[in-house]
Amino acid sequence: MQYAFFNPDSVVVELQSRGKEDAIREIIRNSPVFRVDIDRQRLEEAVLARERVQSTGVGHGVAFAHGKLAEIEEITVALGISRQGIAFDSPDGKPVHLLFVVATNPGHHIDYLKCLARLAGMLRREQFRSELVACLCREEAAEKLHQAWALADRLAAAS
């Protein structure tokens, strides 16, 4: 499966929004990785509708907001970095600093779950999360994500 993320267009640094709905909208509207042929408003609605069912904050300053639309051909992921933190109703009660927005096709459920599992595995390390939050530009954050994903690929292939 080809993934459309981990390039500078997939990262929004210095999120300004403090609430989760506004932060999700800010990422979708400001991340060029969500192509112009995707109806961004419908994507926002899909992600926000899912978020209203249950918070996608997982703790440790991380959330994986996600939505599904039939016109999305490949899994698309954007990361928003918030140094001040976003109120997100996470299980640990802490604000989110790394907000991933994942867009996928409803028919790609297995690939979507594999993607989420890989992201969650990468973000288990506190040092890696801190390094991402400290990134000053989107190129730096995208490179760190790309390297971590490639390492996870190599480890998976070796096992």
N, C-alpha and C positions, 0 to 999 in steps of 0.2 A: 504494500500500500504506500502510495506517495503522500507525503505530508507537506502542507503549505505553511510552514512556520520555521522559526529560528533563523530568520533573517532580520535585518534592522527594521523592515516594515511591520514586523510582528510585535514590536515592543513600543510601549508608550511609557516614558519615564516622567517622573514628577506629576503623577495624577493630582488634580486639584480637588476632586470630589471627596467628601467625607462620608457620604451615605452610599450604601451598596447599589441602589438602583441608579443613582447619578453616575457612580463610578463605572458601572457596566455600560451605560450609554456613552460615557466619555471614551472608553476603550473602543467600542464598536465604531463610533464616529471618527476617531482620530487614528485608527490603525489601518493603513493602506492595504494590509493583508486581506481585509474584508473587501474584496473587489467591488467595483462599481456595478457589476452585473448581479450582485446579491442585493436584494431589497433590504437595506440596513434597518429600516423601520420594522419590517417583519422579523428580522433576526433579533432586534431588541425585544420585541414583544414575546418571541419564543423563549429567549433567555430569561426575561423577567417573569414570565408565567411559570417556568420551571422553578425559579428562585422562590416564588410565593408558595409553592407546595412544601418546600423544605430548604433551609439554608444550605448552600454548598460550601460554606466555610468548614474546613476540616481541622482547624486548629493550627498552632504554631505559626500564625500569621499568614496562612495560605488558604485560598479559595479557588474552586474550579467551577465557575458558572458555565452553564452549557445550554445549547438550544439546537433543535433539529429542524431543518427545512429540506424539502424534496429537491430544490434546485441546487443544493450544495453538492458538488461532485467529489470533493476530497475533504478530509478532515482539515479544518483550519483553526489555528490556535494563535491567540494574541495574549501578551502579558502586559499588565499595567502594574507599575511600581509606585507605591505610595509610601513615602518616608514618614508622614504624619499618621498614617493608619486610617482604615475605613471601618466604621461600625458595621459588623456583618453577621451578628447572631451566631458566631462560631461556638462549638461545644465548650471550648476552654474560656469563652468570654473575652478573649483578647482581640484587638483590632487586626485586620488583614493588611499586610504590606505587599503581598504578591498575589494579584488577582488575575487568574487565567480565565479567558473567555474562549470556550471551545464550541465551534460550529460544525455540525455534521449532518449527513443525510440519514434519515431514519432507517434506511436499509443497510447501513454500515455499522450496526450495533457492536459486533464483535471487535472490529478494528477500533472503534471508539473506546470500548472498555480496555483494550490493550494500550491505547494511547494514554488514557487516564492512569492506568496502573504504572506505566513507565514514568509519567510525570511525577506521580506520588512517590515512587521509589527514588527518583532523583532528588526530591525535595525533603527527604527524611533527614538528611544531614544538616544540622544547624549552621555549620560553617558555610555550606553552599547557599543556604537561604540568606545569610548575612552578606555574603559576597554579591548576590543579586541585588539586594536592597541598596547596597553601597555603589552600584554602577551609576556613573554620571552621564552616560550617553547610551542610546539604544544600540549602537554597534557593539559596545562592550558587553551588554547584557545578552544580546543575541549570540555573540561568540561563546560566552560561558554556557548558555543553554545548548548550543550546537555541540560543544565539546562533551558536555555531560551526556547528551543523547547518544553520541557516537561511542562513548565509553560503555554505556549501558548496552548498546548493540554488540560490542565486542565481548562483553561479559556473558551476554545471552548466547552468543554463538559458541563460546567456549564451554558452556555447561551442557 
